């Protein structure tokens, strides 16, 4: 199982110098990738966890990280596809892939925040057909050839998008979601599945099974699909309900449980720790704790 790390995009430690430092050190420590996430806004009276209250744009943050690194992969988990047209996202994703030398992984979801749907004039429904069309448009535009698409939700007149991404066919697209239908879709049409912060260890195992069964039924190699797990970390405080909690030994043992469940990649996610990603935390203390976690859980140590 590959080991990655959550980029400083939320709350107190989401500062330019901290982001650059974490990215550079993560690459030096041998982490496989860095992962960001998306949150546009918080509606008045909306009950959201502190981690969502102040969040950098993931494409911008990952581009900042790409500029100071040369090998580590860069992923987003996830961008909510109803919020932006596939043509616009194809341009952003293709540009980041080219600027990073082919290191970008694109996670997509359909969203859940009503204020964000209203603010972007978007509607996720029907989720399945919309997602399938969206991926088809991305594939066409990532080809570097002249493309045309006429669908129920999206239209692309005969046109070409350049420059093409570095990775053949464009950045790998992973899909989020927890419902059975979403898991089956990931196995059928995507490069893999990326879990949410709320997905329990038993649900990871269940998701792996459904994704791989769906891939096999579609005539794909189930072992070729990626299973990327966002693992919320609570360092220094053991919580039996949270596998990645406690001291370094306990957290690493928890990581092994995700590997046994079928994860192909786990990224330690510190943004959900209010001491790090909370908007009211002290930025210096948050950065120090984040760097300690980065060093303590480094894969080559």
C-alpha positions in Angstrom: 0.0 0.0 0.0 1.3 3.4 -1.0 1.5 6.1 1.7 0.6 9.7 1.0 -0.2 12.8 3.0 -2.9 15.5 3.2 -1.7 18.9 1.9 -2.2 22.0 4.2 -5.3 23.4 2.6 -7.6 24.0 5.6 -7.6 26.3 8.6 -4.6 27.7 10.4 -1.8 25.8 8.7 -3.0 26.6 5.2 -0.3 29.2 4.7 1.9 29.6 1.6 5.2 28.9 3.4 3.7 25.9 5.3 2.2 24.4 2.2 5.5 24.7 0.3 7.5 23.2 3.3 5.2 20.3 3.8 5.2 19.5 0.0 9.0 19.6 -0.1 9.5 17.6 3.0 6.9 15.0 2.0 8.8 14.4 -1.2 12.1 14.1 0.7 10.6 11.6 3.2 9.4 9.4 0.4 5.7 9.9 0.5 3.9 8.8 -2.7 1.5 11.7 -3.0 -0.1 14.9 -1.6 -3.9 15.2 -1.5 -6.1 18.3 -1.3 -9.9 18.7 -1.1 -12.6 21.2 -2.2 -15.0 23.3 -0.2 -16.3 26.5 -1.7 -18.2 28.2 1.1 -20.2 27.7 4.3 -23.8 28.9 4.2 -25.3 30.9 7.0 -26.4 28.6 9.8 -25.0 25.5 8.0 -23.6 23.0 10.5 -20.2 22.0 9.1 -17.1 20.7 10.8 -14.4 23.2 11.5 -12.2 21.7 8.7 -14.6 23.1 6.1 -14.7 26.7 7.4 -11.6 28.0 5.6 -10.3 26.0 2.6 -7.9 26.9 -0.2 -8.9 26.0 -3.8 -7.4 22.6 -4.5 -6.1 23.2 -8.0 -4.4 26.4 -6.9 -2.9 24.7 -3.8 -1.7 21.7 -5.8 -0.1 23.9 -8.4 1.7 25.8 -5.6 3.0 22.4 -4.3 4.0 21.3 -7.8 6.2 24.3 -8.3 8.4 23.3 -5.3 8.6 19.5 -6.0 9.6 17.2 -8.9 8.5 13.6 -8.1 5.6 13.4 -5.6 2.2 12.9 -7.1 -0.6 15.5 -6.6 -4.2 14.5 -6.1 -7.6 16.1 -5.3 -10.2 14.2 -3.3 -12.6 15.5 -4.6 -13.8 18.2 -7.0 -17.5 18.3 -7.2 -18.3 18.0 -10.9 -21.7 19.8 -10.9 -20.0 23.0 -9.9 -17.9 23.5 -13.0 -18.2 22.6 -16.7 -16.1 19.6 -17.8 -14.4 21.8 -20.5 -13.2 24.2 -17.9 -12.0 21.5 -15.5 -10.3 19.7 -18.4 -8.3 22.9 -19.1 -7.4 23.2 -15.4 -6.5 19.6 -14.9 -4.6 19.3 -18.2 -2.6 22.4 -17.3 -1.7 21.2 -13.9 -0.7 17.8 -15.3 1.6 19.5 -17.9 3.1 21.9 -15.4 3.8 19.1 -12.9 5.3 16.8 -15.5 2.4 14.3 -15.4 1.8 14.0 -11.7 -1.8 14.8 -11.2 -4.7 12.5 -10.1 -8.2 13.9 -10.5 -10.8 12.8 -7.9 -14.4 13.6 -8.7 -17.6 13.6 -6.7 -21.2 14.9 -7.2 -21.4 17.1 -4.1 -23.7 17.4 -1.1 -23.8 21.0 0.1 -27.0 22.8 -0.9 -25.5 26.3 -0.5 -22.8 25.4 -2.9 -25.3 24.0 -5.4 -27.2 27.3 -5.2 -24.1 29.5 -5.4 -22.8 27.7 -8.5 -26.2 27.4 -10.2 -25.7 23.6 -10.3 -27.8 20.5 -9.9 -26.2 17.0 -9.3 -29.2 15.1 -10.5 -29.4 12.7 -12.0 -26.0 11.8 -10.6 -25.2 8.7 -12.6 -25.9 9.9 -16.1 -24.3 13.3 -15.4 -21.1 11.7 -14.1 -20.8 9.4 -17.1 -21.2 12.2 -19.5 -18.7 14.3 -17.6 -16.0 11.6 -17.8 -16.7 11.1 -21.5 -16.1 14.9 -22.1 -12.9 14.8 -20.1 -11.7 11.8 -22.1 -12.4 13.5 -25.4 -10.7 16.8 -24.5 -7.7 15.1 -22.9 -6.9 13.3 -26.1 -5.3 16.3 -27.8 -7.2 15.6 -30.9 -10.3 17.4 -32.3 -13.2 16.4 -30.2 -17.0 16.7 -30.4 -19.6 15.7 -27.8 -23.4 16.0 -27.8 -25.1 14.8 -24.7 -28.0 15.3 -22.4 -26.1 17.6 -20.0 -22.9 18.7 -21.8 -22.1 19.9 -25.3 -18.7 20.4 -27.0 -18.7 21.7 -30.6 -15.9 20.3 -32.8 -12.8 21.7 -31.2 -9.4 20.9 -29.8 -7.9 21.6 -26.4 -4.2 22.1 -26.2 -1.7 21.6 -24.7 -2.6 18.0 -24.0 -1.8 16.5 -20.6 1.5 14.7 -20.1 -0.2 11.5 -19.0 -1.6 9.6 -21.9 -5.4 10.0 -21.9 -5.1 12.7 -19.2 -4.9 12.5 -15.4 -6.4 9.3 -13.9 -10.0 10.0 -12.8 -11.1 8.4 -9.5 -14.6 8.6 -8.3 -15.9 9.2 -4.8 -19.3 8.1 -3.3 -20.5 5.6 -0.8 -23.8 4.4 -2.2 -23.6 1.0 -4.0 -24.5 2.5 -7.3 -21.6 5.0 -7.0 -19.2 2.3 -6.0 -20.3 0.2 -9.0 -19.8 3.2 -11.3 -16.3 3.7 -10.0 -15.5 0.1 -10.8 -17.0 0.3 -14.3 -15.7 3.5 -15.7 -13.0 5.1 -13.5 -9.4 4.5 -12.6 -10.6 3.7 -9.1 -12.4 4.8 -6.0 -11.4 7.5 -3.4 -13.1 7.3 0.0 -14.5 10.2 2.1 -13.3 11.2 5.6 -16.4 9.6 7.1 -15.9 6.1 5.6 -15.3 3.5 8.3 -12.9 0.6 8.0 -15.7 -1.9 7.5 -17.1 0.3 4.8 -13.7 0.5 3.1 -13.7 -3.3 2.9 -17.2 -3.3 1.6 -16.4 -0.6 -1.0 -13.4 -2.5 -2.2 -15.5 -5.6 -2.8 -18.2 -3.8 -4.7 -15.8 -1.7 -6.8 -13.7 -4.7 -7.9 -16.8 -6.9 -8.5 -18.2 -4.2 -10.8 -14.9 -3.9 -12.6 -14.7 -7.6 -13.2 -18.3 -7.7 -14.5 -17.4 -4.9 -16.9 -14.5 -7.0 -18.3 -11.8 -4.9 -16.5 -9.0 -6.2 -14.4 -10.2 -5.6 -10.8 -6.6 -5.6 -9.5 -5.8 -2.7 -11.8 -8.2 -0.3 -10.0 -6.9 2.1 -7.4 -8.5 2.2 -3.9 -7.4 5.5 -2.3 -8.3 6.0 1.4 -8.5 9.3 3.2 -7.3 8.4 6.7 -8.2 11.0 9.3 -5.3 11.1 11.9 -5.5 11.9 15.5 -1.9 11.9 16.8 -1.2 11.5 20.5 -4.8 10.7 21.6 -6.0 7.1 21.2 -9.6 6.6 20.0 -10.6 3.0 19.4 -13.2 4.1 16.8 -10.4 5.8 14.8 -7.8 3.4 13.5 -5.3 6.1 12.8 -5.0 7.5 16.4 -2.6 7.3 19.2 1.2 7.1 19.0 3.2 6.4 15.8 3.2 2.7 16.4 -0.6 2.6 16.9 -1.2 4.7 13.8 1.0 2.6 11.6 -0.8 -0.5 12.9 -4.1 1.1 12.0 -2.7 1.8 8.5 -2.0 -1.9 8.1 -5.7 -2.6 8.7 -6.6 -0.4 5.7 -4.1 -2.4 3.6 -5.7 -5.6 4.7 -9.1 -4.2 3.7 -7.8 -3.7 0.2 -6.6 -0.1 0.0 -3.9 0.5 -2.6 -3.1 3.9 -1.2 -3.6 5.6 2.1 -3.1 9.3 2.7 -2.7 10.4 6.3 -5.1 13.4 6.6 -4.1 15.9 9.3 -6.5 18.7 8.1 -9.4 17.1 10.2 -7.4 17.6 13.4 -8.7 20.9 14.8 -5.3 21.6 16.3 -4.0 21.7 12.7 -6.8 22.4 10.3 -9.1 24.3 12.7 -9.6 27.9 11.6 -8.9 29.3 15.1 -5.8 27.3 15.8 -2.4 29.0 16.1 -0.8 28.9 12.7 2.7 28.3 14.1 1.7 25.5 16.4 -0.5 24.0 13.7 2.4 23.9 11.3 4.8 22.5 13.9 2.3 19.7 14.8 1.7 19.0 11.1 5.4 18.7 10.4 5.9 16.3 13.4 3.1 14.1 12.0 4.7 14.2 8.6 8.1 13.1 10.0 6.7 10.5 12.4 4.7 8.7 9.8 7.1 8.9 6.9 7.1 5.7 4.9 10.9 5.4 4.7 11.4 5.6 8.5 
